[in-house]
Amino acid sequence: MTERMNLGALAGEAYRAMAGLDAYVTHSTLPKPLLELVRLRASQINGCVYCVDAHSSDARAAGESDARLHAVAVWQEAPFFTEQERAALAFTEAATRLSTQDITDEVWERAAVCFTEAELAALVVAVATINAWNRMGVATRMTPASYKP
């Protein structure tokens, strides 16, 4: 698999706009470890190797354990996650899989119980943003930063 293009170099203005969305989410009151779990889970679902690599590395650098990182793909069965993290991961999955399912009232309410309204708004933006990044990464076959040929 080879990278198709350097979208950042060719569409720098779009990249800066996406970075603005990331900055909004990063400066929200959502816990930073939770944001990385959300970004990682959406990236796993979308098959974005670049983003899986980046967000698992970012989460590990922020102190996330290998056990929790390995369990993100099976979070529903794993004992490692808080109710807030479970609500965020359920929302992430529903919002990422819009073509096959809806964000049900149950999923929304579960998240609404665990987050303030402002945090829930930030979660919506976080999931939308990582999904956009994933689509760019998959379309251009971005090479993971950790890959050393």
N, C-alpha and C positions, 0 to 999 in steps of 0.2 A: 504494500500500500504506500503510495507516495502522495505527498501533499499536492493538491491541485493548484493552489494559488495562495498568495499572502494577502488575504482580504484586508488586514490592518493597513498594509501599505497602499492598497488600491482604493480603499473606502475609509480613510482615516477619520473623516467627519462622522460617519456612522459609528465607528468604534468609540469616538469621544462621547457621542450621545449615549451609547450603551454604558460607558464608564460612568456617566452621570447618574444613570439609574442604579448602578451598583453602589455608587457613593451614597445615594439616598438610603438604600437598604442598609448599608454598612453603618451609617450614622443613626439609624433608628434604634429603638430600645430593645429590639429583638436580640436575644443572647447570641453572641458570635458563634459559639460551637453549634447551636441549633441551625444557624444560617448555613454553615458548611455541610451539615447533615442533609438539609433540604437541597442544597446545590448538588451534592453527591447523589442523592436518590433520583432526582430528575435526570441527571446525566447518565446514570445507570439505565434507566428506562429508555432514554433516547439513544443509547449506544454511542455516546460521545466520548471516545477514548481520551481526547485531550482534556476535557473537563473532569472526567473521573480521576485522571492522574493529578490534575491541578488541585481539585478540592479535597481529595484524600490526603495529598501532601500538605495543603493548607491546614486541614483539620488536625493532622498529626503534629504539625509545628505549633499549633495552638494548644497542644496538650491532650488531644483526643487519643484514646487507647486503641490499639490494634484490634482488640476484641470487639469494640463497638463499631469500628469502621468495617470490619469484616461482616458484621451482622446487619448493616444497613439494608442490604438486599432482602433480608428475611426479618425485618424489624417487627412484624406482627407476631412472630413466634419467639422472638428473643426477649430475655428478661432485662436487657441492659438499658432500656429507654424509659424516660419519665412520661407521665400522661401528657404533658405539654409537647414533648418531642413526638409522641405517637400521634397527637392531633395534627401537628405540623406535617408529619410524614404522610398521614392519610390525606390531608388537603393537597399536598404536593403530588401524590399519585393521581388523585382525581383531576386536578387542574392540568396535569401533564397528559393525561389520557382522554382528553376531551372528545376525540374522534370516536371513542368506543364507550364512553360513559359520561354521565353528568356529574357535576358537583352536587351531590344530594343535600337536602336540608339537614340530614343527620350529620354528614361530614362538616358542613358549615357550622352547625350548632356546636359540635364537638370542639372545633377551633375557637369559636366565639366564647366558649366557657373558659378556655385556657389563655386567651390573649385579650388585651385591651382593644378597643376599636382601632386605635392608631397602630398598634402592633399587628392587628389583623390586616389592616391596609398595607403595611410594610410586607407582610407575608405574601399577599396577593402580588405585589410588585416584584418581590424576590423570585417567586415561582415563574412569573411571566418573563422576567429578565433572564433567568438561567435557561429557560426553554428557548429563548431567542439565541442566546450564546450557543446552545447545543446545536441548533439548526445550522448556524454558521460553521461550527466546528465539524459537523458531520458532512455538510455539503462540500467543504473545501478539504476534507481529510487532514485537519490540522495534526501535526506530529506532536505527541506528548513531550513536554519539556524534559522529562526524565529519560527519554529514549536516547540511548547512545549506540549508534550502529558500529 
